[in-house]
Amino acid sequence: MKPSAFAYARPRALEEAFALLDKHGDDARLLAGGQSLLASLNMRLAAPAILVDIGAIPGLDGIAVKGGTLTIGARATHRAIERSAAVAQHAPLLAQAAPHIAHVAIRNAGTLGGSLAMADPAAEWPACCVALQATIVAASRKGERRIAAAEFFKDLYTTGLGAGELITAVEIPCAQKDERHAFLELVRRRGDYAIVGLAARALVKGKAFSGLRLVYLGVGVKPVTAAGAMAALEGKSADEAAIRAAQGALERDLSPSADLYTSAAAKGHMARVLLARAAAALAA
Ligand SMILES: Cc1cc2nc3c(=O)[nH]c(=O)nc-3n(C[C@H](O)[C@H](O)[C@H](O)COP(=O)(O)OP(=O)(O)OC[C@H]3O[C@@H](n4cnc5c(N)ncnc54)[C@H](O)[C@@H]3O)c2cc1C
């Protein structure tokens, strides 16, 4: 199929983009890498009257470190994040997760902001941002707003972005000295969306975990923080008893739904397997 007819605008400044969003309201859609949007236009799942291409707006694709915060522009591509030395040093979880996103051709075009705005429950970046306690920077003609990643994802493909707002950047606290990360996922074929995935982060002193963050993808309508499993492992090491207790708690944290290929029970099992693997990886 082909998309229905649409107008196209390529603003050169944020203010121009805001004006277009204000003028066209729900009839306008932002275009970033186009890796999700163009498919939905072609399938006529979306039929906006105008596409507002943010590709020519300066200052949206940088990756910079300042005052203990790593800031990644919304238009930074998955590939730029994957290859960034600053990301590898200050947010290693993102560097680990990036190669799991689709294939290189898609990672060359797809962007961080596009992925967060899509809020696909099986996507890597939303879970990583929640695990790293990132802040999403949203801007509109009214000004700038900072939203904690944990509050940003509201429901299936639904975010806290308001009318006329776009994501400009993501702010991530730089990794501390004893911080460790593990990103794991199970897929049918390399490059597919995850069946189940886990973004994990912890401080490891001696052998004990603290400040553990375990955030799952693919098991709910949005990233799911496994609070019970996190509490069960807090202050513990990755020994068998602690992992078994955390896996028990996980059964209360998650209530995965079946999808076309995988039953809810199988997803629950995979989540428990990933928990054990992540704990071992964090401790290693
Ligand atoms: C075959 C295939 C496999 C894929 N596999 C994976 C995968 O395994 N994991 C994964 O995470 N993703 C996967 N993707 C999706 C890919 O990561 C997309 O790049 C991403 O979801 C959207 O980013 P984009 O920049 O292409 O956004 P676009 O497609 O341009 O836009 C997507 C949506 O976000 C909105 N938007 C874009 N930028 C902004 C912004 N700055 N502020 C507010 N709204 C904005 C758009 O209006 C649109 O609604 C896959 C895509 C394809 C085609």
The ligand as a Gaussian input file, in Angstrom:
#p B3LYP/6-31G(d) Opt

LIG

0 1
 C       12.212000      -3.844000      10.676000
 C       12.281000      -2.997000      11.913000
 C       12.713000      -3.567000      13.089000
 C       12.772000      -2.796000      14.251000
 N       13.218000      -3.382000      15.397000
 C       13.310000      -2.650000      16.521000
 C       13.803000      -3.203000      17.728000
 O       14.210000      -4.369000      17.791000
 N       13.832000      -2.423000      18.824000
 C       13.408000      -1.113000      18.792000
 O       13.454000      -0.443000      19.828000
 N       12.953000      -0.557000      17.666000
 C       12.893000      -1.286000      16.536000
 N       12.429000      -0.694000      15.385000
 C       11.941000       0.708000      15.431000
 C       13.107000       1.684000      15.294000
 O       13.903000       1.627000      16.453000
 C       12.630000       3.122000      15.104000
 O       13.756000       3.834000      14.750000
 C       12.030000       3.833000      16.291000
 O       10.982000       3.155000      16.875000
 C       11.425000       5.175000      15.875000
 O       12.438000       6.092000      15.676000
 P       12.436000       7.004000      14.400000
 O       13.463000       8.040000      14.660000
 O       12.567000       6.173000      13.199000
 O       10.992000       7.708000      14.534000
 P        9.871000       7.971000      13.433000
 O        9.487000       6.707000      12.771000
 O       10.262000       9.119000      12.569000
 O        8.720000       8.463000      14.407000
 C        8.103000       7.555000      15.290000
 C        7.071000       8.314000      16.132000
 O        7.719000       9.178000      17.049000
 C        7.332000      10.541000      16.837000
 N        8.545000      11.322000      17.065000
 C        9.734000      11.180000      16.436000
 N       10.656000      12.000000      16.975000
 C       10.022000      12.679000      17.969000
 C       10.452000      13.650000      18.922000
 N       11.711000      14.109000      18.962000
 N        9.538000      14.113000      19.806000
 C        8.261000      13.646000      19.801000
 N        7.800000      12.733000      18.939000
 C        8.678000      12.246000      18.029000
 C        6.787000      10.582000      15.423000
 O        5.855000      11.618000      15.240000
 C        6.148000       9.213000      15.307000
 O        4.888000       9.209000      15.917000
 C       12.366000      -1.433000      14.225000
 C       11.945000      -0.849000      13.023000
 C       11.890000      -1.612000      11.874000
 C       11.450000      -0.967000      10.580000

